[in-house]
């Protein structure tokens, strides 16, 4: 049966719009309470802009933390830009929402994990790109931290290595239970 409605792509777009709407609120009003975000993205996807030394250090995926040290968050329809601190140096990055691989707000144990939109054999709208559960903390790849980061240091905008989101999977949106097998 042919999925003429491309439900996976529609759901993927809707979930990425959740991230966009949350970031819009943060850009307008700041982070409320203890909210902070781990935002993972594929560093080589089209439209991702970051310094070459960061792309070389994180050639596949990078995670940033929006918590204390971030500035000038700008949200557009298809991407966002923010200045974050890496080893006490401010760097501007641009991330298309299509490049997102995960979004976690550990303060409320919420997370979304996105599949690649360009899976082998599939077109942009054909990939099963709905949210899937985050792996258990011990099975997750380490979050991106700047070179020379002190793992005992309190995390700033980019130093997330010591602050992995513990139980984020408890409220991860899982759509597999609604799909026909």
JODAFEN-V75192 format. One record per residue. N is the residue number from 1. SS is DSSP state (H for helix, E for strand, - for the rest). PSI is psi as a letter, one per 20 degrees, with the letter a starting at -180 (none if undefined). Layout:
n | ss | psi
N | SS | PSI
N | SS | PSI
//
This chain:
n | ss | psi
1 | - | p
2 | - | p
3 | - | n
4 | - | h
5 | - | i
6 | - | l
7 | H | g
8 | H | g
9 | H | h
10 | H | g
11 | H | g
12 | H | g
13 | H | g
14 | H | g
15 | H | h
16 | H | h
17 | H | h
18 | H | g
19 | H | g
20 | H | g
21 | H | h
22 | H | g
23 | H | h
24 | H | g
25 | H | g
26 | H | g
27 | H | h
28 | H | h
29 | H | i
30 | - | r
31 | - | p
32 | - | q
33 | - | c
34 | - | j
35 | - | p
36 | - | q
37 | E | p
38 | E | o
39 | E | o
40 | E | q
41 | E | q
42 | E | o
43 | - | i
44 | - | j
45 | - | q
46 | - | p
47 | - | i
48 | - | p
49 | E | p
50 | - | r
51 | - | q
52 | H | h
53 | H | h
54 | H | g
55 | H | h
56 | H | h
57 | H | h
58 | - | m
59 | - | i
60 | - | g
61 | E | q
62 | E | q
63 | E | p
64 | E | q
65 | E | p
66 | E | o
67 | - | f
68 | - | g
69 | - | m
70 | E | q
71 | E | q
72 | E | l
73 | E | o
74 | E | p
75 | E | p
76 | - | r
77 | - | g
78 | - | i
79 | E | r
80 | E | q
81 | E | q
82 | E | q
83 | E | p
84 | E | r
85 | E | p
86 | E | o
87 | - | l
88 | - | j
89 | E | p
90 | E | p
91 | E | p
92 | E | p
93 | E | q
94 | E | p
95 | E | o
96 | E | q
97 | H | h
98 | H | i
99 | H | i
100 | E | p
101 | E | h
102 | E | q
103 | E | p
104 | E | p
105 | E | n
106 | H | i
107 | H | h
108 | H | j
109 | - | l
110 | E | q
111 | E | q
112 | E | p
113 | E | p
114 | - | q
115 | - | r
116 | - | q
117 | - | i
118 | - | l
119 | - | q
120 | - | p
121 | - | i
122 | - | q
123 | - | r
124 | - | g
125 | - | i
126 | - | i
127 | - | q
128 | - | n
129 | - | k
130 | - | r
131 | - | q
132 | - | q
133 | - | q
134 | - | q
135 | - | r
136 | - | q
137 | H | h
138 | H | i
139 | H | i
140 | - | q
141 | - | q
142 | - | q
143 | - | q
144 | - | p
145 | - | q
146 | - | q
147 | - | p
148 | - | j
149 | - | q
150 | - | o
151 | - | i
152 | - | i
153 | - | q
154 | - | p
155 | - | q
156 | - | b
157 | - | h
158 | - | i
159 | - | n
160 | - | j
161 | - | g
162 | - | i
163 | - | l
164 | - | p
165 | - | o
166 | - | f
167 | - | k
168 | H | h
169 | H | i
170 | H | h
171 | H | k
172 | - | p
173 | - | p
174 | - | o
175 | - | i
176 | H | h
177 | H | i
178 | H | i
179 | - | q
180 | - | p
181 | - | none
//
